[in-house]
Amino acid sequence: MKVNWLEKRINLGKTRCFVLIIRGVHLETSELYLDVVSQLEKRADSGLASMESYYHKTLGHKTYGISTSEIIELIRTFRTSFKELNLEERLKLARMFFESGFSEQAAFGNSILELSVVEILPGHFDIMDEIAGFLNNWGSTDWSCIATLQPMLRKYPKETLNLLRKWNSSESVWKKRASIVAFTRKIGEGDEFTDKALELCNNLIWDEEDMVRKGVFWALKDNMRGNKKKILDYVKSLRQKEYHR
């Protein structure tokens, strides 16, 4: 059953969640979203939330204060329900989770993207770009890069690189970080994308945002495993530039 207009206000403890004008979303999908939010609200811990907020002092970041292990277990309980949705429904649901601003909801969004990665095509990159616009912390950003962007980079290198170049010049801190964290870990261990990693890292090496620069250093460190000489030569050239500045 599809609905063109859904307007539903719910009051869940301290959180007022106002879901309005969701076009083309199955009623089942919207109810699934509300069910997840309800379960998160039941587990909220204000003390832990205050601690989390201390470490994530970024605009728009919100948290229920739920431990990672508890979130992972809760995601498992919904995994079957997510699988029953088609790809378009899953992507819309993931977008709703990311748009909330809550890191725990973003974890659900990332789990859906990870579940869907084999089906995602370059034609879906517009919604991926929208989702990236809702990123507001390093944890959600890095998970998205490693679990979703890296498989896409291997499968569709040209299109994914174009998306990363777009993010690389974005005003968003988290899009910029994502554009380089995509080259960490297993991607960095090989030499296939070393030149591209250096290209995008070089654009942001002097970025004013700490979270962006930390992403650059992480990418450079991991890419040393794939091509140690090329990365060391680049670092040496940076030192020479810094000396002459």
MODELLER restraints for C-alpha pairs under 7 A, 6 or more apart:
rsr = mdl.restraints
at = mdl.atoms
rsr.add(forms.Gaussian(group=physical.xy_distance, feature=features.Distance(at['CA:1:A'], at['CA:26:A']), mean=6.19, stdev=0.5))
rsr.add(forms.Gaussian(group=physical.xy_distance, feature=features.Distance(at['CA:1:A'], at['CA:27:A']), mean=6.53, stdev=0.5))
rsr.add(forms.Gaussian(group=physical.xy_distance, feature=features.Distance(at['CA:2:A'], at['CA:24:A']), mean=6.63, stdev=0.5))
rsr.add(forms.Gaussian(group=physical.xy_distance, feature=features.Distance(at['CA:2:A'], at['CA:25:A']), mean=6.44, stdev=0.5))
rsr.add(forms.Gaussian(group=physical.xy_distance, feature=features.Distance(at['CA:2:A'], at['CA:26:A']), mean=4.69, stdev=0.5))
rsr.add(forms.Gaussian(group=physical.xy_distance, feature=features.Distance(at['CA:2:A'], at['CA:27:A']), mean=6.10, stdev=0.5))
rsr.add(forms.Gaussian(group=physical.xy_distance, feature=features.Distance(at['CA:3:A'], at['CA:24:A']), mean=6.14, stdev=0.5))
rsr.add(forms.Gaussian(group=physical.xy_distance, feature=features.Distance(at['CA:3:A'], at['CA:25:A']), mean=6.46, stdev=0.5))
rsr.add(forms.Gaussian(group=physical.xy_distance, feature=features.Distance(at['CA:3:A'], at['CA:26:A']), mean=6.29, stdev=0.5))
rsr.add(forms.Gaussian(group=physical.xy_distance, feature=features.Distance(at['CA:3:A'], at['CA:27:A']), mean=6.46, stdev=0.5))
rsr.add(forms.Gaussian(group=physical.xy_distance, feature=features.Distance(at['CA:4:A'], at['CA:23:A']), mean=4.85, stdev=0.5))
rsr.add(forms.Gaussian(group=physical.xy_distance, feature=features.Distance(at['CA:4:A'], at['CA:24:A']), mean=5.15, stdev=0.5))
rsr.add(forms.Gaussian(group=physical.xy_distance, feature=features.Distance(at['CA:5:A'], at['CA:21:A']), mean=5.23, stdev=0.5))
rsr.add(forms.Gaussian(group=physical.xy_distance, feature=features.Distance(at['CA:5:A'], at['CA:22:A']), mean=5.86, stdev=0.5))
rsr.add(forms.Gaussian(group=physical.xy_distance, feature=features.Distance(at['CA:5:A'], at['CA:23:A']), mean=5.68, stdev=0.5))
rsr.add(forms.Gaussian(group=physical.xy_distance, feature=features.Distance(at['CA:6:A'], at['CA:20:A']), mean=5.91, stdev=0.5))
rsr.add(forms.Gaussian(group=physical.xy_distance, feature=features.Distance(at['CA:6:A'], at['CA:21:A']), mean=5.33, stdev=0.5))
rsr.add(forms.Gaussian(group=physical.xy_distance, feature=features.Distance(at['CA:6:A'], at['CA:22:A']), mean=5.58, stdev=0.5))
rsr.add(forms.Gaussian(group=physical.xy_distance, feature=features.Distance(at['CA:7:A'], at['CA:19:A']), mean=6.04, stdev=0.5))
rsr.add(forms.Gaussian(group=physical.xy_distance, feature=features.Distance(at['CA:7:A'], at['CA:20:A']), mean=4.36, stdev=0.5))
rsr.add(forms.Gaussian(group=physical.xy_distance, feature=features.Distance(at['CA:7:A'], at['CA:21:A']), mean=5.82, stdev=0.5))
rsr.add(forms.Gaussian(group=physical.xy_distance, feature=features.Distance(at['CA:8:A'], at['CA:18:A']), mean=6.49, stdev=0.5))
rsr.add(forms.Gaussian(group=physical.xy_distance, feature=features.Distance(at['CA:8:A'], at['CA:19:A']), mean=5.53, stdev=0.5))
rsr.add(forms.Gaussian(group=physical.xy_distance, feature=features.Distance(at['CA:8:A'], at['CA:20:A']), mean=6.29, stdev=0.5))
rsr.add(forms.Gaussian(group=physical.xy_distance, feature=features.Distance(at['CA:9:A'], at['CA:17:A']), mean=6.44, stdev=0.5))
rsr.add(forms.Gaussian(group=physical.xy_distance, feature=features.Distance(at['CA:9:A'], at['CA:18:A']), mean=4.82, stdev=0.5))
rsr.add(forms.Gaussian(group=physical.xy_distance, feature=features.Distance(at['CA:9:A'], at['CA:19:A']), mean=6.29, stdev=0.5))
rsr.add(forms.Gaussian(group=physical.xy_distance, feature=features.Distance(at['CA:10:A'], at['CA:16:A']), mean=6.29, stdev=0.5))
rsr.add(forms.Gaussian(group=physical.xy_distance, feature=features.Distance(at['CA:10:A'], at['CA:17:A']), mean=5.70, stdev=0.5))
rsr.add(forms.Gaussian(group=physical.xy_distance, feature=features.Distance(at['CA:10:A'], at['CA:18:A']), mean=6.49, stdev=0.5))
rsr.add(forms.Gaussian(group=physical.xy_distance, feature=features.Distance(at['CA:11:A'], at['CA:17:A']), mean=6.49, stdev=0.5))
rsr.add(forms.Gaussian(group=physical.xy_distance, feature=features.Distance(at['CA:12:A'], at['CA:38:A']), mean=6.65, stdev=0.5))
rsr.add(forms.Gaussian(group=physical.xy_distance, feature=features.Distance(at['CA:12:A'], at['CA:41:A']), mean=6.55, stdev=0.5))
rsr.add(forms.Gaussian(group=physical.xy_distance, feature=features.Distance(at['CA:13:A'], at['CA:41:A']), mean=6.93, stdev=0.5))
rsr.add(forms.Gaussian(group=physical.xy_distance, feature=features.Distance(at['CA:25:A'], at['CA:89:A']), mean=6.92, stdev=0.5))
rsr.add(forms.Gaussian(group=physical.xy_distance, feature=features.Distance(at['CA:29:A'], at['CA:89:A']), mean=6.89, stdev=0.5))
rsr.add(forms.Gaussian(group=physical.xy_distance, feature=features.Distance(at['CA:29:A'], at['CA:93:A']), mean=6.74, stdev=0.5))
rsr.add(forms.Gaussian(group=physical.xy_distance, feature=features.Distance(at['CA:33:A'], at['CA:93:A']), mean=6.95, stdev=0.5))
rsr.add(forms.Gaussian(group=physical.xy_distance, feature=features.Distance(at['CA:41:A'], at['CA:64:A']), mean=6.97, stdev=0.5))
rsr.add(forms.Gaussian(group=physical.xy_distance, feature=features.Distance(at['CA:43:A'], at['CA:66:A']), mean=6.56, stdev=0.5))
rsr.add(forms.Gaussian(group=physical.xy_distance, feature=features.Distance(at['CA:44:A'], at['CA:64:A']), mean=4.76, stdev=0.5))
rsr.add(forms.Gaussian(group=physical.xy_distance, feature=features.Distance(at['CA:44:A'], at['CA:65:A']), mean=5.57, stdev=0.5))
rsr.add(forms.Gaussian(group=physical.xy_distance, feature=features.Distance(at['CA:44:A'], at['CA:66:A']), mean=5.93, stdev=0.5))
rsr.add(forms.Gaussian(group=physical.xy_distance, feature=features.Distance(at['CA:45:A'], at['CA:64:A']), mean=6.24, stdev=0.5))
rsr.add(forms.Gaussian(group=physical.xy_distance, feature=features.Distance(at['CA:45:A'], at['CA:65:A']), mean=4.83, stdev=0.5))
rsr.add(forms.Gaussian(group=physical.xy_distance, feature=features.Distance(at['CA:45:A'], at['CA:66:A']), mean=6.31, stdev=0.5))
rsr.add(forms.Gaussian(group=physical.xy_distance, feature=features.Distance(at['CA:46:A'], at['CA:64:A']), mean=6.99, stdev=0.5))
rsr.add(forms.Gaussian(group=physical.xy_distance, feature=features.Distance(at['CA:46:A'], at['CA:65:A']), mean=6.10, stdev=0.5))
rsr.add(forms.Gaussian(group=physical.xy_distance, feature=features.Distance(at['CA:48:A'], at['CA:65:A']), mean=4.61, stdev=0.5))
rsr.add(forms.Gaussian(group=physical.xy_distance, feature=features.Distance(at['CA:49:A'], at['CA:63:A']), mean=5.73, stdev=0.5))
rsr.add(forms.Gaussian(group=physical.xy_distance, feature=features.Distance(at['CA:49:A'], at['CA:64:A']), mean=5.60, stdev=0.5))
rsr.add(forms.Gaussian(group=physical.xy_distance, feature=features.Distance(at['CA:49:A'], at['CA:65:A']), mean=3.66, stdev=0.5))
rsr.add(forms.Gaussian(group=physical.xy_distance, feature=features.Distance(at['CA:52:A'], at['CA:65:A']), mean=6.75, stdev=0.5))
rsr.add(forms.Gaussian(group=physical.xy_distance, feature=features.Distance(at['CA:56:A'], at['CA:137:A']), mean=6.68, stdev=0.5))
rsr.add(forms.Gaussian(group=physical.xy_distance, feature=features.Distance(at['CA:58:A'], at['CA:136:A']), mean=6.61, stdev=0.5))
rsr.add(forms.Gaussian(group=physical.xy_distance, feature=features.Distance(at['CA:58:A'], at['CA:137:A']), mean=6.95, stdev=0.5))
rsr.add(forms.Gaussian(group=physical.xy_distance, feature=features.Distance(at['CA:59:A'], at['CA:136:A']), mean=6.97, stdev=0.5))
rsr.add(forms.Gaussian(group=physical.xy_distance, feature=features.Distance(at['CA:60:A'], at['CA:101:A']), mean=5.95, stdev=0.5))
rsr.add(forms.Gaussian(group=physical.xy_distance, feature=features.Distance(at['CA:60:A'], at['CA:136:A']), mean=6.45, stdev=0.5))
rsr.add(forms.Gaussian(group=physical.xy_distance, feature=features.Distance(at['CA:61:A'], at['CA:101:A']), mean=5.49, stdev=0.5))
rsr.add(forms.Gaussian(group=physical.xy_distance, feature=features.Distance(at['CA:61:A'], at['CA:102:A']), mean=6.27, stdev=0.5))
rsr.add(forms.Gaussian(group=physical.xy_distance, feature=features.Distance(at['CA:61:A'], at['CA:136:A']), mean=5.64, stdev=0.5))
rsr.add(forms.Gaussian(group=physical.xy_distance, feature=features.Distance(at['CA:61:A'], at['CA:137:A']), mean=6.88, stdev=0.5))
rsr.add(forms.Gaussian(group=physical.xy_distance, feature=features.Distance(at['CA:62:A'], at['CA:101:A']), mean=5.63, stdev=0.5))
rsr.add(forms.Gaussian(group=physical.xy_distance, feature=features.Distance(at['CA:62:A'], at['CA:102:A']), mean=4.46, stdev=0.5))
rsr.add(forms.Gaussian(group=physical.xy_distance, feature=features.Distance(at['CA:62:A'], at['CA:103:A']), mean=6.30, stdev=0.5))
rsr.add(forms.Gaussian(group=physical.xy_distance, feature=features.Distance(at['CA:63:A'], at['CA:102:A']), mean=4.99, stdev=0.5))
rsr.add(forms.Gaussian(group=physical.xy_distance, feature=features.Distance(at['CA:63:A'], at['CA:103:A']), mean=5.57, stdev=0.5))
rsr.add(forms.Gaussian(group=physical.xy_distance, feature=features.Distance(at['CA:63:A'], at['CA:104:A']), mean=6.52, stdev=0.5))
rsr.add(forms.Gaussian(group=physical.xy_distance, feature=features.Distance(at['CA:71:A'], at['CA:104:A']), mean=6.95, stdev=0.5))
rsr.add(forms.Gaussian(group=physical.xy_distance, feature=features.Distance(at['CA:75:A'], at['CA:108:A']), mean=6.44, stdev=0.5))
rsr.add(forms.Gaussian(group=physical.xy_distance, feature=features.Distance(at['CA:82:A'], at['CA:90:A']), mean=6.79, stdev=0.5))
rsr.add(forms.Gaussian(group=physical.xy_distance, feature=features.Distance(at['CA:87:A'], at['CA:116:A']), mean=6.89, stdev=0.5))
rsr.add(forms.Gaussian(group=physical.xy_distance, feature=features.Distance(at['CA:90:A'], at['CA:112:A']), mean=6.57, stdev=0.5))
rsr.add(forms.Gaussian(group=physical.xy_distance, feature=features.Distance(at['CA:94:A'], at['CA:109:A']), mean=4.13, stdev=0.5))
rsr.add(forms.Gaussian(group=physical.xy_distance, feature=features.Distance(at['CA:94:A'], at['CA:112:A']), mean=6.17, stdev=0.5))
rsr.add(forms.Gaussian(group=physical.xy_distance, feature=features.Distance(at['CA:95:A'], at['CA:109:A']), mean=6.84, stdev=0.5))
rsr.add(forms.Gaussian(group=physical.xy_distance, feature=features.Distance(at['CA:95:A'], at['CA:131:A']), mean=5.65, stdev=0.5))
rsr.add(forms.Gaussian(group=physical.xy_distance, feature=features.Distance(at['CA:97:A'], at['CA:105:A']), mean=4.88, stdev=0.5))
rsr.add(forms.Gaussian(group=physical.xy_distance, feature=features.Distance(at['CA:97:A'], at['CA:106:A']), mean=5.45, stdev=0.5))
rsr.add(forms.Gaussian(group=physical.xy_distance, feature=features.Distance(at['CA:97:A'], at['CA:108:A']), mean=6.70, stdev=0.5))
rsr.add(forms.Gaussian(group=physical.xy_distance, feature=features.Distance(at['CA:97:A'], at['CA:109:A']), mean=5.34, stdev=0.5))
rsr.add(forms.Gaussian(group=physical.xy_distance, feature=features.Distance(at['CA:98:A'], at['CA:105:A']), mean=6.39, stdev=0.5))
rsr.add(forms.Gaussian(group=physical.xy_distance, feature=features.Distance(at['CA:98:A'], at['CA:106:A']), mean=4.71, stdev=0.5))
rsr.add(forms.Gaussian(group=physical.xy_distance, feature=features.Distance(at['CA:98:A'], at['CA:109:A']), mean=6.00, stdev=0.5))
rsr.add(forms.Gaussian(group=physical.xy_distance, feature=features.Distance(at['CA:98:A'], at['CA:131:A']), mean=6.43, stdev=0.5))
rsr.add(forms.Gaussian(group=physical.xy_distance, feature=features.Distance(at['CA:98:A'], at['CA:134:A']), mean=5.81, stdev=0.5))
rsr.add(forms.Gaussian(group=physical.xy_distance, feature=features.Distance(at['CA:98:A'], at['CA:135:A']), mean=6.94, stdev=0.5))
rsr.add(forms.Gaussian(group=physical.xy_distance, feature=features.Distance(at['CA:99:A'], at['CA:134:A']), mean=5.49, stdev=0.5))
rsr.add(forms.Gaussian(group=physical.xy_distance, feature=features.Distance(at['CA:101:A'], at['CA:134:A']), mean=6.98, stdev=0.5))
rsr.add(forms.Gaussian(group=physical.xy_distance, feature=features.Distance(at['CA:103:A'], at['CA:140:A']), mean=6.83, stdev=0.5))
rsr.add(forms.Gaussian(group=physical.xy_distance, feature=features.Distance(at['CA:106:A'], at['CA:140:A']), mean=6.32, stdev=0.5))
rsr.add(forms.Gaussian(group=physical.xy_distance, feature=features.Distance(at['CA:107:A'], at['CA:140:A']), mean=6.65, stdev=0.5))
rsr.add(forms.Gaussian(group=physical.xy_distance, feature=features.Distance(at['CA:110:A'], at['CA:143:A']), mean=6.96, stdev=0.5))
rsr.add(forms.Gaussian(group=physical.xy_distance, feature=features.Distance(at['CA:110:A'], at['CA:144:A']), mean=5.94, stdev=0.5))
rsr.add(forms.Gaussian(group=physical.xy_distance, feature=features.Distance(at['CA:113:A'], at['CA:148:A']), mean=6.46, stdev=0.5))
rsr.add(forms.Gaussian(group=physical.xy_distance, feature=features.Distance(at['CA:114:A'], at['CA:147:A']), mean=5.69, stdev=0.5))
rsr.add(forms.Gaussian(group=physical.xy_distance, feature=features.Distance(at['CA:114:A'], at['CA:148:A']), mean=5.63, stdev=0.5))
rsr.add(forms.Gaussian(group=physical.xy_distance, feature=features.Distance(at['CA:117:A'], at['CA:148:A']), mean=5.99, stdev=0.5))
rsr.add(forms.Gaussian(group=physical.xy_distance, feature=features.Distance(at['CA:122:A'], at['CA:159:A']), mean=6.36, stdev=0.5))
rsr.add(forms.Gaussian(group=physical.xy_distance, feature=features.Distance(at['CA:132:A'], at['CA:175:A']), mean=6.27, stdev=0.5))
rsr.add(forms.Gaussian(group=physical.xy_distance, feature=features.Distance(at['CA:135:A'], at['CA:141:A']), mean=6.19, stdev=0.5))
rsr.add(forms.Gaussian(group=physical.xy_distance, feature=features.Distance(at['CA:135:A'], at['CA:174:A']), mean=6.07, stdev=0.5))
rsr.add(forms.Gaussian(group=physical.xy_distance, feature=features.Distance(at['CA:136:A'], at['CA:174:A']), mean=6.51, stdev=0.5))
rsr.add(forms.Gaussian(group=physical.xy_distance, feature=features.Distance(at['CA:141:A'], at['CA:174:A']), mean=6.54, stdev=0.5))
rsr.add(forms.Gaussian(group=physical.xy_distance, feature=features.Distance(at['CA:141:A'], at['CA:178:A']), mean=6.20, stdev=0.5))
rsr.add(forms.Gaussian(group=physical.xy_distance, feature=features.Distance(at['CA:142:A'], at['CA:178:A']), mean=6.83, stdev=0.5))
rsr.add(forms.Gaussian(group=physical.xy_distance, feature=features.Distance(at['CA:142:A'], at['CA:181:A']), mean=6.61, stdev=0.5))
rsr.add(forms.Gaussian(group=physical.xy_distance, feature=features.Distance(at['CA:145:A'], at['CA:178:A']), mean=6.10, stdev=0.5))
rsr.add(forms.Gaussian(group=physical.xy_distance, feature=features.Distance(at['CA:145:A'], at['CA:181:A']), mean=6.38, stdev=0.5))
rsr.add(forms.Gaussian(group=physical.xy_distance, feature=features.Distance(at['CA:145:A'], at['CA:182:A']), mean=4.97, stdev=0.5))
rsr.add(forms.Gaussian(group=physical.xy_distance, feature=features.Distance(at['CA:146:A'], at['CA:182:A']), mean=6.29, stdev=0.5))
rsr.add(forms.Gaussian(group=physical.xy_distance, feature=features.Distance(at['CA:149:A'], at['CA:182:A']), mean=6.25, stdev=0.5))
rsr.add(forms.Gaussian(group=physical.xy_distance, feature=features.Distance(at['CA:150:A'], at['CA:182:A']), mean=5.84, stdev=0.5))
rsr.add(forms.Gaussian(group=physical.xy_distance, feature=features.Distance(at['CA:150:A'], at['CA:187:A']), mean=6.97, stdev=0.5))
rsr.add(forms.Gaussian(group=physical.xy_distance, feature=features.Distance(at['CA:152:A'], at['CA:160:A']), mean=6.48, stdev=0.5))
rsr.add(forms.Gaussian(group=physical.xy_distance, feature=features.Distance(at['CA:153:A'], at['CA:160:A']), mean=5.36, stdev=0.5))
rsr.add(forms.Gaussian(group=physical.xy_distance, feature=features.Distance(at['CA:164:A'], at['CA:179:A']), mean=4.74, stdev=0.5))
rsr.add(forms.Gaussian(group=physical.xy_distance, feature=features.Distance(at['CA:165:A'], at['CA:179:A']), mean=6.88, stdev=0.5))
rsr.add(forms.Gaussian(group=physical.xy_distance, feature=features.Distance(at['CA:167:A'], at['CA:175:A']), mean=5.00, stdev=0.5))
rsr.add(forms.Gaussian(group=physical.xy_distance, feature=features.Distance(at['CA:167:A'], at['CA:176:A']), mean=5.42, stdev=0.5))
rsr.add(forms.Gaussian(group=physical.xy_distance, feature=features.Distance(at['CA:167:A'], at['CA:179:A']), mean=5.78, stdev=0.5))
rsr.add(forms.Gaussian(group=physical.xy_distance, feature=features.Distance(at['CA:168:A'], at['CA:175:A']), mean=6.78, stdev=0.5))
rsr.add(forms.Gaussian(group=physical.xy_distance, feature=features.Distance(at['CA:168:A'], at['CA:176:A']), mean=4.67, stdev=0.5))
rsr.add(forms.Gaussian(group=physical.xy_distance, feature=features.Distance(at['CA:168:A'], at['CA:179:A']), mean=5.30, stdev=0.5))
rsr.add(forms.Gaussian(group=physical.xy_distance, feature=features.Distance(at['CA:168:A'], at['CA:200:A']), mean=6.62, stdev=0.5))
rsr.add(forms.Gaussian(group=physical.xy_distance, feature=features.Distance(at['CA:169:A'], at['CA:176:A']), mean=6.85, stdev=0.5))
rsr.add(forms.Gaussian(group=physical.xy_distance, feature=features.Distance(at['CA:170:A'], at['CA:176:A']), mean=6.23, stdev=0.5))
rsr.add(forms.Gaussian(group=physical.xy_distance, feature=features.Distance(at['CA:173:A'], at['CA:212:A']), mean=6.53, stdev=0.5))
rsr.add(forms.Gaussian(group=physical.xy_distance, feature=features.Distance(at['CA:176:A'], at['CA:212:A']), mean=6.44, stdev=0.5))
rsr.add(forms.Gaussian(group=physical.xy_distance, feature=features.Distance(at['CA:177:A'], at['CA:211:A']), mean=6.87, stdev=0.5))
rsr.add(forms.Gaussian(group=physical.xy_distance, feature=features.Distance(at['CA:177:A'], at['CA:212:A']), mean=4.81, stdev=0.5))
rsr.add(forms.Gaussian(group=physical.xy_distance, feature=features.Distance(at['CA:177:A'], at['CA:215:A']), mean=5.70, stdev=0.5))
rsr.add(forms.Gaussian(group=physical.xy_distance, feature=features.Distance(at['CA:180:A'], at['CA:197:A']), mean=6.67, stdev=0.5))
rsr.add(forms.Gaussian(group=physical.xy_distance, feature=features.Distance(at['CA:180:A'], at['CA:200:A']), mean=6.47, stdev=0.5))
rsr.add(forms.Gaussian(group=physical.xy_distance, feature=features.Distance(at['CA:180:A'], at['CA:201:A']), mean=6.23, stdev=0.5))
rsr.add(forms.Gaussian(group=physical.xy_distance, feature=features.Distance(at['CA:180:A'], at['CA:215:A']), mean=6.36, stdev=0.5))
rsr.add(forms.Gaussian(group=physical.xy_distance, feature=features.Distance(at['CA:180:A'], at['CA:216:A']), mean=6.21, stdev=0.5))
rsr.add(forms.Gaussian(group=physical.xy_distance, feature=features.Distance(at['CA:180:A'], at['CA:219:A']), mean=6.38, stdev=0.5))
rsr.add(forms.Gaussian(group=physical.xy_distance, feature=features.Distance(at['CA:181:A'], at['CA:215:A']), mean=5.67, stdev=0.5))
rsr.add(forms.Gaussian(group=physical.xy_distance, feature=features.Distance(at['CA:181:A'], at['CA:219:A']), mean=5.99, stdev=0.5))
rsr.add(forms.Gaussian(group=physical.xy_distance, feature=features.Distance(at['CA:183:A'], at['CA:197:A']), mean=6.05, stdev=0.5))
rsr.add(forms.Gaussian(group=physical.xy_distance, feature=features.Distance(at['CA:183:A'], at['CA:219:A']), mean=5.79, stdev=0.5))
rsr.add(forms.Gaussian(group=physical.xy_distance, feature=features.Distance(at['CA:184:A'], at['CA:218:A']), mean=6.75, stdev=0.5))
rsr.add(forms.Gaussian(group=physical.xy_distance, feature=features.Distance(at['CA:184:A'], at['CA:219:A']), mean=4.83, stdev=0.5))
rsr.add(forms.Gaussian(group=physical.xy_distance, feature=features.Distance(at['CA:184:A'], at['CA:222:A']), mean=5.53, stdev=0.5))
rsr.add(forms.Gaussian(group=physical.xy_distance, feature=features.Distance(at['CA:184:A'], at['CA:223:A']), mean=6.92, stdev=0.5))
rsr.add(forms.Gaussian(group=physical.xy_distance, feature=features.Distance(at['CA:185:A'], at['CA:222:A']), mean=5.90, stdev=0.5))
rsr.add(forms.Gaussian(group=physical.xy_distance, feature=features.Distance(at['CA:188:A'], at['CA:219:A']), mean=6.98, stdev=0.5))
rsr.add(forms.Gaussian(group=physical.xy_distance, feature=features.Distance(at['CA:188:A'], at['CA:222:A']), mean=4.99, stdev=0.5))
rsr.add(forms.Gaussian(group=physical.xy_distance, feature=features.Distance(at['CA:188:A'], at['CA:223:A']), mean=4.08, stdev=0.5))
rsr.add(forms.Gaussian(group=physical.xy_distance, feature=features.Distance(at['CA:188:A'], at['CA:225:A']), mean=6.65, stdev=0.5))
rsr.add(forms.Gaussian(group=physical.xy_distance, feature=features.Distance(at['CA:188:A'], at['CA:226:A']), mean=5.89, stdev=0.5))
rsr.add(forms.Gaussian(group=physical.xy_distance, feature=features.Distance(at['CA:189:A'], at['CA:222:A']), mean=6.39, stdev=0.5))
rsr.add(forms.Gaussian(group=physical.xy_distance, feature=features.Distance(at['CA:189:A'], at['CA:223:A']), mean=5.90, stdev=0.5))
rsr.add(forms.Gaussian(group=physical.xy_distance, feature=features.Distance(at['CA:189:A'], at['CA:225:A']), mean=4.91, stdev=0.5))
rsr.add(forms.Gaussian(group=physical.xy_distance, feature=features.Distance(at['CA:189:A'], at['CA:226:A']), mean=4.45, stdev=0.5))
rsr.add(forms.Gaussian(group=physical.xy_distance, feature=features.Distance(at['CA:190:A'], at['CA:226:A']), mean=4.40, stdev=0.5))
rsr.add(forms.Gaussian(group=physical.xy_distance, feature=features.Distance(at['CA:191:A'], at['CA:226:A']), mean=4.65, stdev=0.5))
rsr.add(forms.Gaussian(group=physical.xy_distance, feature=features.Distance(at['CA:191:A'], at['CA:227:A']), mean=5.90, stdev=0.5))
rsr.add(forms.Gaussian(group=physical.xy_distance, feature=features.Distance(at['CA:194:A'], at['CA:223:A']), mean=6.46, stdev=0.5))
rsr.add(forms.Gaussian(group=physical.xy_distance, feature=features.Distance(at['CA:201:A'], at['CA:216:A']), mean=5.49, stdev=0.5))
rsr.add(forms.Gaussian(group=physical.xy_distance, feature=features.Distance(at['CA:204:A'], at['CA:213:A']), mean=6.95, stdev=0.5))
rsr.add(forms.Gaussian(group=physical.xy_distance, feature=features.Distance(at['CA:205:A'], at['CA:213:A']), mean=6.09, stdev=0.5))
rsr.add(forms.Gaussian(group=physical.xy_distance, feature=features.Distance(at['CA:205:A'], at['CA:216:A']), mean=6.40, stdev=0.5))
rsr.add(forms.Gaussian(group=physical.xy_distance, feature=features.Distance(at['CA:207:A'], at['CA:213:A']), mean=6.22, stdev=0.5))
rsr.add(forms.Gaussian(group=physical.xy_distance, feature=features.Distance(at['CA:220:A'], at['CA:231:A']), mean=6.71, stdev=0.5))
rsr.add(forms.Gaussian(group=physical.xy_distance, feature=features.Distance(at['CA:224:A'], at['CA:231:A']), mean=5.75, stdev=0.5))
